[in-house]
Amino acid sequence: LGYSVQGNDFSLYMLLASDFILNNGGICFPDRQISICPWLLESRNLHSRSDPIRTVRIPDVDPMALLCSEHGVNVPDFSMAAGDFVSIYTHEKEAAQWDCVASCFFLDACPNIIEVLLVIHKMLKPGGFLINLGPLLYHWSGPILRPDDRFWQQYRDRYPNLDDRYFSSIDLAFDDVKEIMKNIGFELLEEKGGIECYYSADQRSMMSTRYRCVSFVAKKKA
């Protein structure tokens, strides 16, 4: 479509999988697929003993073939930035350089959603868009405070081996997120809630994780 695109992820698992699909080095193609067993280690909520050994054949499409035109290969401006989103895009060279940020199951996966929104606002050009889909699970949400936790240090000392980022997470309702976005300088253009999304779902399993996500489009005010 002519867009210049850069992906970002912090998870080594995600990066390895995406690298294999995008840069497989001629190992596998749709006409020469490999078989994987995504549910091999699952032993619960099974209908049949054979469920865990079901296979999925990948890839179903060749990314490079999608980039080819009738006139040959159209080499795109596409890259992956591996690492922490805030650490990468808070740099001054990224300021006002991007027309759009598309996030999927991402905002709540960062230790501090307010910090991420500030970084996204900074990296967007005036009039740029933030397009988001996802829940508010807050992966870095810390342990629950107890009634006898009278001091912060007392609470922190109970979990000496826990990453400090678990104690900086801010768990906000979506109404609060919208208000913060407006204060940062976003204009909310579209919003839709209750979108059902499954995460790593096995259709044969007796259990699946289903989210009722929110989708929105926000614009950085000029």
VENUR-V454413 format. One record per helix or strand. SS is the DSSP state (2 for helix, 1 for strand). FROM is the first residue (numbers start at 0). TO is the last residue. If there is no record, write none. Layout:
# VENUR-V454413
SS:FROM:TO, SS:FROM:TO
This chain:
# VENUR-V454413
1:4:8, 2:11:21, 1:28:28, 1:31:31, 1:33:35, 2:50:52, 1:55:57, 2:62:65, 1:67:68, 1:71:72, 1:77:81, 2:84:88, 2:91:93, 1:97:103, 2:106:108, 2:112:122, 1:123:133, 2:151:156, 2:163:166, 2:173:183, 1:185:197, 1:209:219
